């Protein structure tokens, strides 16, 4: 985790990326990295750092998204089984746009938990991916599933001996993510539209509402903070 605040100026690289420490988002980076993004539900990784994931994949890095649940409780009037099927397909479509590999961890939307069994299981799942950089949800989110995704990732990071760099992302700041003070930014001007298309794959979740809950404004505001048109922010 990073504790020192950094405001990166826009580079002259082809992607005009404000790179996170240790992550080159320009063309043909010397070292190809394994990047994993953890989210509580389908649509969380896309909403929080879809632009950064698209940049990373476009630069040649390997990208994986781990969804703690399949969003089983996320469609009114549908059973858990029906909703899981719909939302899993939406996540897979979104990952295809971002050029990411989807993995579903196996917990249930609205009933996530952290215990000894899941700490071990999630650590093994993440360790199998051998990540260099991991993005996860902010532990001070209002949704319990976001909290569980974050805490399981933190435990895996500690158990790994802090072998990978750990960053937290925000979703619906002020409504879901609370007390978020960024330390790092990524310029997503070139992938903002790719991110929007990935979010709009989640048809069952009223994707326009996902953007209207603050993501469009967040991208603009974080861009102002970072000195670019649109940005995603991390701690």
Helices and strands as residue ranges (DSSP letters): E 34-39, H 44-58, E 62-67, H 80-98, E 101-104, H 116-129, E 133-137, H 144-159, E 165-169, E 184-187, H 192-199, G 203-205, H 207-210, I 211-215, H 216-226, E 231-234
